[in-house]
Amino acid sequence: MNDDIYQGIEENPRFKELVQKRSRFAWFLSLITLALYVGFILLIAFDPQWLGTPLAPGLTITRGIPVGVGLIVISFVLTGIYVYRANGEFDRLNAEILREVKQ
């Protein structure tokens, strides 16, 4: 019986749509993250003085600290965006597919 359910799910066009949407969205967010991290590494490699410049005269905090913290925060935000969409649209599609297959 489980094999019939699994086969029904795999053959369902909505399942293929779900897999495609989820995969495309995950790759999109991954590419954003990769671009940001590679940009940061390139900035370190080609203009380290800019990152080492203090935010204001007399401060010990350099530009690199908020940029690095911002990069980490953006990673958390992108993860939150994925989780929000996964818990909404993707879970709804998943429930609809299971309902269709079990009928």
Secondary structure, DSSP 8 states (H G I E B T S, - for coil): -HHHHHHHHHH-HHHHHHHHHHHHHHHHHHHHHHHHHHHHHHHHHH-HHHHHSBSSTT---BTHHHHHHHHHHHHHHHHHHHHHHIIIIIHHHHHHHHHHHH-
